[in-house]
Amino acid sequence: MTGKGSPMTLRGAENKGSKLKLAEVEHAVTYSENSPAKKVKTHSTKSPAADVTNGFDTAWADAVREINHILSKYSEVLRERAETDAAQFEELESILSEAVSLESQLKEKKEHLRRSLAVISDKLQG
């Protein structure tokens, strides 16, 4: 197709069944390469793609950094909880051993009191 401001292309000419001269084809190619819209479009398509890739890489690096930070915090919390659990476990073992010791002492005192009461009862009955 031909018209004001639009270059004649080989494809459009073939669709109409006419042949282009070599000079017209070269002129059309030169015109399309020198077209400001084409140049701006070419630069704008490369630049956003690079920006998108760079933006993605930056976002990816930030996400990896954030995930590593979260995992290190999680690891730290688990370590602190493990230390707390171990300390509480030791404290509970200490309390349990003390309770067992007190239980045995109370059983001995109970047995001693029972013998004492038996002796007193025998004396009173006797």
Buried (B, 14 or more C-beta within 10 A) or exposed (E): EEEEEEBBBEEBBEEEEEEBEEEBBEBBEEBEEEEEEEEEEEEEEEEEEEEEEEEEEEEEEEEEEEEEEEEEEEEEEEEEEEEEEEEEEEEEEEEEEEEEEEEEEEEEEEEEEEEEEEEEEEEEEE
